[in-house]
Amino acid sequence: MESIPSPVVAVKINEWYKHIKKFNVKESEKLREEIRKEIDVMEEDEQAVLYFQLMEFRHQLMLDYVQPSGEPLEKSDYLKAVEGQGKKMAGFLEYYFNFF
């Protein structure tokens, strides 16, 4: 299978972010699934993966706001889980989190 260029995936992530900002749950869920599939076959690009992880976090925040659950999502727990997956992200994820 041919790999997908990372800028193509990044454009979809931008579109996903627009739906997240508008609290459009249905469309954001649809794009999330498309992007997840494309990330698996995308050419290697750490920045695009970090951007995807940030949008995953923003997506979850949107869902928690729209449909609150009993337990709030803590930033520190999320970052530990993401950075603990074998690769150190050198603070990029925290930078992007604070940026948004």
C-alpha positions, 0 to 999 in steps of 0.5 A: 500500500502506498503511503499518504503524504503527511501534508494531506493528513495535516489538512484533514486534521485542520478540518477536524479542528474546525468541526471541534471548535464548532462542537459539531460532534457528528462530523468531528467523529467521522473525520477522526476515524478517517484520520486514524486510518490514514495516520497508520499508512502516512509517511513518517512525520512526528509533527503530524502525529503530535498534531493528531494527538493534540486534536485527539485531546481537544476532541475529548475535551469537546466530548467532555463538555458536550456530554460530561462524565463523572471523571474530568480528564487531567492534562498531566495524565494524558501527557504521561500516557502519550509520552510513555508510549516509547518515544520522548516527544521533547516537550512538543506535545506540551508546547502545542497543548499550551499553544491552543 
